[in-house]
Amino acid sequence: MMTSFKMTQQAYLILLTLVQERQHGYGVIKQVAEISGGEVRLAAGTLYGNLDRLLAAAFVVADGEEIVDGRLRRYYRATDLGAQAAQTETENLARLAARAQRVLDRPRALGRPALGGA
């Protein structure tokens, strides 16, 4: 299953929020904004589309429902497979960041044209 799942940034952040504790939709939206430093703000449609993909991949399971203030809250949590996928993606991103930093740390060749041409 892990090989066919395309881990997007949004799916990764959602999965991270569900690794430590179960959350309902609005809680996930708040946690994703916090983890991303406010850079990622999920709309409800984006959240639930990603949750459907994560559920289908068995990275997430539904974990109960409650009525709060007259509204149904459905909770989700990461499975062991989902936690493993989050760990793998974190390691992949760390390796990519390290390679990127090595590229940025290399001295630039003199006479190289500026990015964008001219």
Residue, then its C-alpha position, 0 to 999 in steps of 0.5 A: m500500500m505504501t508504494s502506491f500512495k502519493m504523499t502530498q504535503q497536506a496528507y503528510l501534515i494531516l497524518l502527523t497530527l493524527v500520529q500522537e492523538r485522535q482528532h476530529g476534523y476541526g482539530v486537524i485543521k488547527q493542528v496542521a496550521e500550527i505544525s506548518g507555522g500558519e503556511v498551510r490552511l486546510a479547507a474542509g473539502t481538502l481535509y476530507g479528500n485527504l482523509d479519504r485517501l489516508l483511510a483508503a491507504a490504511f494510514v488512518v482509521a475512524d476512531g469514534e463519533e461524538i455530538v458536541d454542541g449539537r454537531l457530530r464530530r468524527y474522530y480519526r487516528a493514525t494506524d501503525l502503518g500510518a505512523q510508519a509512513a509519517q516516519t518514512e516521509t520525515e526521513n525522506l524530507a530530511r535527506l532531501a533537505a540535507r542534499a539541498q543544503r549541500v547544493l546551496d553550500r557549493p561555491r557558485a561558478l564564476g561567469r555562470p548566467a543568472l537564473g532566468g537568462a540574460 
